[in-house]
Amino acid sequence: MRPAPQQRYRTVESHDRAVVQMAPMEFGSSADASASAGPRYIKPGTNLRTDARMHMASSNGRSSNGSQGDSKLELFGFDSLVNILGLKRIVGMGGVWQSLVLVAFCGSCTFLTTISLSAIATNGAMKGGGPYYLIGRALGPEVGVSIGLCFFLGNAVAGAMYVLGAVETFLDAVPSAEFFQESVTVVTNTFVNGTAAGNATTISTPNLHDLQVYGIIVTILLCFIVFGGVKIINKVAPAFLIPVLFSILCIYIGVFIAPRPNASKWITGLSITTLKDNWSSDYQRTNNAGVPDPNGALLGLYFPAVTGIMAGSNRSASLKDTQRSIPIGTLHATISTTMMYLLSVFLFGALSTREGLLTDRLLCAAVAWPSPAVVYAGIILSTLGAALQSLTGAPRLLAAIANDDILPVLNYFKAYEGSEPHVATLFTSFICISCVIIGNLDVITPTITMFFLLCYAVIMFMISWTFTVVSLALASLIYYYVSLKGKAGDWGDGFKSAYFQLALRSLRSMGANQVHPKNWYPIPLIFCRPWGKLPEDVPCHPKLADFANCMKKKGRGMSIFVSIIDGDYHESAEDAKTACRQLSAYIDYRRCEGVAEIIVAPSTSIGFRSIVQTMGLGNLKPNIVVMRYPEIWRRENLTQIPSTFVSIINDCITANKAVVIVKGLDEWPNEYQRQYGTIDLYWIVRDGGLMLLLSQLLLTKESFESCKIQVFCIAEEDTEAEELKADVKKFLYDLRMQADVIVVTVKSWEADPDRSGGSKKDDPEVYRSSQSRIRTYISELKEAAERERRPLMEGGKQVVVDEQKVEKFLYTMLKLNATILRHSRMAVVVLVSLPPPPLNHLAYCYMEYMDLLVENIPRILIVRGYRRDVVTLFT
């Protein structure tokens, strides 16, 4: 970058003893007015003690090479005096019109934030905690605590920075007050007849130990004021505020009467010509000392000046009427300061040349009426007031977080309503004094600035990506810790509302049309407690919950866990609510992604019929009914089970719901029991590919990942076997499914006269027992119907029993069972098609069929698919 005419800059080296501002290289010129106000230097061997807000002048977060004297002026972004002093350099670099745009942009950002803050503050009763309370109630306790703790840390460390700035300014104004004096050399380069000449002047500079001693004393005094409570603070506050306002007034008076005698040659007074010269930009990217800096960033330099809008909300616990005070006070403060900054841009642009705006750090002090001492006093009191504000707001913020009882580790900082947060104040004072003792805040202050800017999101990325990532990472760690260890807040949050709106929008976009197989996902409805003996405190069979997870890829997806309570709804409503809470807790305990529903109905059949018709919304209705096989129906003599079981299957068929019945549920492996062997599929009828899909989902689980799939196809004749095998292999290849294909032949069997009269001698005992029980049951029903002189009835409907068809169906189940035992006796899991209940067959007969089908098979899934595909060949 080109320096201004007749001015030279010297490159700053890391080994330099001192870095100073170079005076104009004009022979014989007197030192400028700002030079008389104090030296510009960096202490040898130490870093700048500048505020994080001025570190943001560097777009990559590195601290700039400037003077300590400058840090006194442009250090603190929470008070109007210091912000006005910092505007002059922004005008010097960006010009008047770009500075106006910058001020308007930053003001608009905080104005929108103020509107949101006011909307939340007026939406209900507001307690202490300021931004934490507002953010926590709007976005939830995790976000509130993570941002609130970062905001507390920023306020606590900012108090130390304000104190150091006040001490630096005081020691510059009164060098005789130093205990540990130290000398540095100020070098001024000039040109005499084209030859460079250097003049060296030895001056005294505040020592680090001076800053520590005075800083600790000032911090302790401020802490005593804070310990005195709100009443003492309110009495002391005017002593800080009035001189600051008076200093601003003196600066404006000096601007309008400039130039005064002995004024700097850069001060032209208010002039249209000067305003035109400064209207456009002339970026020289200088740092705080006037040395060219390629990393300058005006947004980072100015934006912290408009972040003081949280000052009022930080004291929300002390305000009489938060719903009125916060919106009115914050909006008036935002509008008035923005107007004042816009006016200052015009005045600075018309007051001084660009060279003076860029290099004279104490230009405002030189202009101020009646003397620069007014600005010094204003800076000291302004920074002390800002420090007092930080030490007042930070403990109340920490106490508010502790009072919400989200994190038990913060219980020590609780404060009862109406009392002062003394423990939190003591902890804040400890942090502040520790930072004052360190004295060098260059490393931590950029991140602290980002803690303040967490409330403004996007602006952080425009200032520094590096420190934005650091601060967001810390906030994310706190968020994660609160999620794990914190207690749930008893207030709602905006995320739940956003999730709800997103869910509604997604549901509407899905519509109610048929889902394409490519987008089909299993949504199982888990029938929790039918036909099994469980303890009263276990609302669902644990293996049934494990199986529900097996039906979802990597555990993702939604399951609906349902139980039915027999009884009257008005009498059992409270029992149903209690059962629903228990079931929900159990689902979470078993780490299942699902929801719990409890239905009260006169009977299980009626309750299930209501569920299958109404459960779910749109395409998010459950599409697979999962239940255990009623193995206990004959052992426990539960005569109502057959009719209920058949009714449920028929309802699923009518509603076009897939069905998966698990037999051998007690032996189902958990996630730590690795299985070795085969998963055998007996593909008898077209099911849309559901059995294939279930087998693939099983392979994704750790317990089944070592298994392989075998597909058994049933052919009626030997001539069809090879052709069927080739077709199935091609189909599986197109689906990219690895499986062995085996074709077995089961010839159709026709009942003959001999068999209708009795069983053959070579029939298995289990088959003959089933025949005997069926005949006995049918005979008893017929005798009862004859005695009552009525037709044979079941489920309120007349039935005509064809004993020949019953025996044929029973024998078919026997042959299928024998085939499974012959080929899959060592299989890990067997999947077989579910035969639908035949028309005019008694429910008791159907249960006998099913018992014969699953006989001696330890673990079997009986599956009924859809009338539509759930797998597709298309990618």
Disulfide bonds with the S-S distance in Angstrom:
none
